[in-house]
C-alpha cells in the first residue's frame, strides 16, 4: 500500500507546471542566487537567464522542466 501511495504521489509531483514544484520563497532564493552569480560574472546572461527545475520522485524518477521561470518573472 505504501508503494502504491508513493507511486501516486510521484505522479502528482511530476506536474508539468514548475510553479507547483517550487514555493515562492524557494524561487526568491534561487533568483537572489542568480542575481549574485550574474553580478560576480559580468557578461554572462546577456542573452537572458532561465531556471530549469529538476523533480525527483520517491522512486528516483527524474523529470526536468526546462525554462521553469526566468529572472524578472
Rosetta blueprint (number, residue, H / E / L):
1 X L
2 X H
3 X H
4 X H
5 X H
6 X H
7 X H
8 X H
9 X H
10 X H
11 X H
12 X H
13 X H
14 X L
15 X L
16 X L
17 X L
18 X H
19 X H
20 X H
21 X L
22 X L
23 X L
24 X H
25 X H
26 X H
27 X H
28 X H
29 X H
30 X H
31 X H
32 X H
33 X H
34 X H
35 X H
36 X H
37 X H
38 X H
39 X H
40 X H
41 X L
42 X L
43 X L
44 X L
45 X L
46 X L
47 X L
48 X L
49 X L
50 X E
51 X E
52 X E
53 X E
54 X E
55 X E
56 X E
57 X L
58 X L
59 X L
60 X L
61 X L
62 X E
63 X E
64 X E
65 X E
66 X E
67 X E
68 X E
69 X E
70 X E
71 X L
72 X L
73 X L
